[in-house]
Amino acid sequence: MAGTMDGTDPATAETWTIDQEEEKSLTKIIMRNVNDLTVAGLRRMCSHYGTVVDVFKIKSGGTAFIEFSTDTEAGLAIQQLNQKLGFNYNAELAQPKETLPSVEPDASAPPQPDEDWEQVSAKRRFNVGFSLPLLINFPERDTLATNANYRAKEGTLRRTDPESFFRIYKVLESFETKKTLDYNPEELRKRVESFQKSYANEQNRFDGETLVYEGLTAKESALFDVTRCVVCKGYGFSYCKGCKTYYCSVQHQRQHYDEHNRICHKRAGGEVAAQNDASEVGKKVELATKPQEVLTRDPLPEKAKVFITAILTPDRIYVRSAHPAADTMYLATLGEFACAGLTTVPVQNSKEPTAGDIFLAMYEPLGVHGRVLVTEVGPERSKCVFIDHGKVDFVSNGDLLLIEDTELLYRKVLIYKVCLTDITDEHGEHEKAMQYLAKLRDRPLQMKYRLEANNIVDVQLQTPEGESVNEQINRLIIIPPIGRDSNQYDSTGRGDAKNGAFVMYKEIPQSEPSFGESKQIMILNRTTVLLDSRITWIAMSDLPYLENLQRMLESYGKKVAEFRQSYVPREGEMCLVRCLNRWYRGVCYETAGDGKPAIFLCDYGSMTLVDLSNIRKIPPQLATKTMRTHDGVVEHLAEAKAGGLTLDSIFLDIYLPENEPICADISQRTVTVGLPGAEQEETYTVLNLHELSALIKSRQAE
């Protein structure tokens, strides 16, 4: 912008010209070692990353300058060019040369105090070298869904489960720390003591937080309507409707058939008719008692009260009937399988498991054995569905147990997969919704549904207090956008602290590294490895957590993608930033006057300059997610560099590759730093990379 003062000579007006420093362009990059490439070849190669405006190659020295149309394209080109294995382009942003003015020291100025140690420690977690976030190749994970298994031709899965009771399309993982259900320990203890006083029995005891039942007194047994098998006097579950004779199993029912046939018809007064029709009745009974080798289930009433047994996703759950008779049958069935698991033998002793087989396995939430349907067989573990719960899990093949009782093997299924209606598809706080459903497990819920092609859909659940479960799930999942109204900004463009949306970087929880030997990690950033041997890394086991967090950020970013007003975060404040058309969590490292503050992408360990049009407020639900990315020092790297080891890009791509799993020993080291009398202890993580360590040892041996 230039202007002239009134009344001045136009010829000398230039003496009054006010020049504003032009904004530095971030669209030019510099490439090195391009001797073998022509200008046309450079243009053609770089056109893959964006629109190339201009290409200039220096005749000698193998250096070229490429200008793109946007800074995003330039950043992408830098990242991709530097990742090319075998090429040492060393691409970076081309910065114009600047001449710093000489500054005479002011003797009268007071000495600057040393920076606070806490600030120094905080900054050491930042990669001060500018770089772009790594586009992670998230590894594929073993899915718990069984839909693909039902389409497979191998095994007998479709024959065992012809109604597809356990055909599951999606199962969400839990990444945060699992929370136990809320209860009052004091209230639990009072209830246990009251029960023990009313029904004293030395065999029952309170072990920590669990009440252990080992037997019932005669008085306690009288509280239950217990039916006995007419053959063995054990618990009876099936009975004849004519004479109410109970049996514990089909085998005992067959054993007692002749006597039961006489008793049942004698009570009806038809002994002669029974003798004449003995052969025909025998055939009918044998046909009726012969179990079908498929899973079957009774239909639910149109309106029913249910208990939740398993949670697959916020809109897909398994339930069972809360009717007293159905509840009694369900608990008795669980007890039978728990008892069967105490005396049976492992499957591997007699056969190899196949898809569609039914076995017993330990159901960890209850600590007893339960019936499982094998949906996919692996060399060491198999994917199984717990038939009486709906939970999907991988079970070791050695832990699968045989079920010898055929009637017990194909006992009627008592749970139902249901689909809740009007649940949002936003990738938000799914875990909060699933924790909410977990708290409702032991509560009878009123259920309305519609049956379509034998599938229970359009399900609406309601708590005993009348609260809509579906609506509460949506309230927990959806993250409403913040900072979209002008009244949430002050005159400087900063957010209003009164709205409570500010989250500082120091408030974010940081997970502890998993120390030990032979840990699988991935390097996310190595920008400063040549400077201080530090890298940013994450455990391979934490990559699913980071992938889930990234999806949440992308989902929320779509809501606030439209730019409405500049927002300038304060130093150390968390914010949401857009970089290379992706959304990331960032912390403002330095606010400059050029409208492009330096933002540290804390989950990826990279520092970048971000235009204010790409910065948004971040909601506390996303800002306060645990950070599982770590900073570490590569052991022996500094000594090897001092010993003459050349650390070029080819070397780093081989021994310190990004975006690949690496085996490392992770430990912690504490050193004392600082001037005498003001020493401080600093603790940092040390990474012993196996391949790099082997190379350094071989060089030392030479």
Buried (B, 14 or more C-beta within 10 A) or exposed (E): EEEBEEEEEEEEEEEEEEEEEEEEEBBBBBBBBBEEBEBEEBBEBBBEBBEBEEBEBEEEEBBBBBBBEEBBBBBBBBBBBBBEEEBEBBBBBBEEEEEEEEEEEEEEEEEEEEEEEEEBEBEBBBBBBBBBBBBBEBEEEEBBBBEEBBEEEEBBBBEBBEEBBBBBEEBBEBBEEEEEEEEEEEEBEEEBEEBBEEEEBEEBEBEEEEBEEEEBEEEBEEEEEEBEBBBBEEBBBBBBEEBEBBBBBBBBBBBBBEEBBBBBBEEEEEEEEBEEEBEEBEEEBEEEBEBEEEBBEEEBEEEBBBBBBBBBBBBBBBBBBBBEEBBEBBEEBBEBBBBBBEEBEBBBEEEEBEBBBBBBBBBEEEEBBBBBBBBBBEEEBBBBBBBBBBBBBEBEBEBBBBBEBBBBBBBEBBBBBBBBBEBBEBBBBBBBBBBBBBEBBEEBBBBEBEEEEEBBEBBBBBBEEEEBBBEBBBBBBBBEBBBBEEEBBEEEEBBBEEBEBBBBBEEBEEBEBEEEEEBEBBBBBBBBBBEBBBBBBBBBEBBBBBBBBBEBBBBBBEBBEEBEEBBBBBEBBBBBBBBBEBBBBBBBBEBEEEBBBBBBBBBBBBBBBBBBBBBBBBBBBBBBBBBBBBBBBBBBBBEBBEEEBEBEBEEBBEBBBBEEEBBBBBBEEEEEEEEEEEEEEBEBBBBBBBBBBEBBEEEEEE
